[in-house]
Amino acid sequence: MGILKDALLKAGLKETVAPKPQNHRENIPKKVKSEATAHQQQRNFCEECQQTLPDVELYHHRNPTTQAEWICVKCADRLKIADNFRKSAQSDTSIRKMFRREHGATVSADEIRKNNAMKESRGPVNGNR
């Protein structure tokens, strides 16, 4: 067997190296997420004034002067966005029942949660309703 190998090497043929498997990557273990750590439980960054505040809520509004959805109470009052467009009750002030609006009536956190639960149970949105 060695004689044939030597003869082929003298003839100019070279040994082939075993090709590496394509897209082979080492297995990197993922970090285990503990149940004690809550990921983004509350949002407190106002997209309008670019500040971190304790009274930021989600608004689905039709105000053409801003594209922000996560807005603090001060900015919502300044932009005159009614509290009917508020879709979350997740801020510190809302949880402590200290959330008050200067522009219009303030919707309670219980009503917002109840309305969100009713919308989820209605099923998928159909444009023909």
Steps between C-alpha positions, in 0.01 A plus 500: 500500500786735580663433160188608308473814713865592433455438127196728484686774692792475251252527213380837636179404670455651845311381804159652547417652834162406645266797437358686798124476537332816380333730753629303794501710813584415854210444735482799733271438796231765553464683826221364711233761569393488860136541589590758764614746229213667320592628156369850432218483747435874476591764246604839629658679201293775338553498122376859471725686748776231502503475882464220751190570709275292731173586320553371144207319336417360155269719289349403163406850390425685178703811578694596184759709687676199654583142410575401861290230663661472845427844642521650850206684658659842453550447125154344458346806665711736290402317178135488617469124455186378674529226760263282293798421274705360790549125451712408803492549875853380575676807643592549864251782540221295345571199722493725810177662374666843482466538121319831429449685173470877462341474153160334525379217718731233636403140423563265791752217467229241570295619202802484269579145608134401458483653150822327394368166626175546306684581177719190532199272553319637193728310267679612186408835349283476190457807281148391399349536848 
